[in-house]
Amino acid sequence: MSTTRLFDQDAYLGEFEATVERSVCEGGMYRVLLDQTAFFPEGGGQYADTGVLGGMKVLDVQEKGDLIIHYTDGELQPDTEVDGAIN
C-alpha cells in the first residue's frame, strides 16, 4: 500500500478527490489514509499543509514510508470518495 503523491505532479494543486482507505481514532484525532493526496507532509524543515478533507479539518500531515497520514478532527468513512482542499 502506498499513497499517490499528487503534489509531485502539480505543486500548485489546491483541490483534489481521493478515496479513504483507512480512518482510525488516535488521541482525539483521526489518522486518515487516502489512495492519493495533494497535502504535502511535514519534513525537511517545512510545515505540513492544512485544509479540509471531506468536511473535516486537516490538522497535520505526516509521511511514514510510502504512506501519507492525514490527521483530522473528525472521522471519514473508509471506501468513500472525499474532496480535499488545501488552505
Helices and strands as residue ranges (DSSP letters): E 4-5, H 6-9, E 15-26, E 29-34, E 36-37, E 51-53, E 56-64, E 67-72, E 81-86
